[in-house]
């Protein structure tokens, strides 16, 4: 089986869920639920969470409000070679088996009438399952040439991890979220064609999408 890397940002499926502004602290626990639903497809290795100052009445970002150290990287598992990820200058915390919402502390340094919300985030590095794959390496075509990506196996099947040096911004399967106006948007991003063009991979993606919808997300 060979695969290609899609042009950035990749093939995306979008989902949304209402989270009222007064319950903004539920954003990360809602993302935790989504990651559980997606776990048969993708394991997050490193997740970046970005805080945003938000107007409490409008539920919109405050354009003139700045935060010190607005981003934090939560490390669920430190990626091994050939995964290439740059954490320089980013505060990190080890998950140690905890969900995302237990790793990221609430912040209370917003001006009056505003709140600090974990409004944006993304999987920086992930491991994604390759259903039915039988080899020891996935041949991946990138803009700079072919790469042999090692496969890890467990009781659930075959897994590959990224991003790679040749695809530094694109883990094989990613998740991005953004929150404003009481709506939490989530994009499941298929950066490698193993999950967009391959029949078995596409079926696994659809299973994950159905699991998200069953847990309360709306597919758009």
Protein Blocks (a to p, Z undefined) as FASTA:
>chain_A
ZZdddddebjcddddddddfklmmmmmmmmmmmmmmmmmmpccfbdcdddddddfklopa
cfkbccehkbccddfbacddfbdcdfehiacddfklpafklmpccdfkbcehiacddfbc
cdfbdcdddehiabfbdcdddfkbccdddddddfkbccdddddfklmmlcfbdcddddee
hiacdddddfbfklmmpmklmmmmmmmmmmmmmnopacZZ
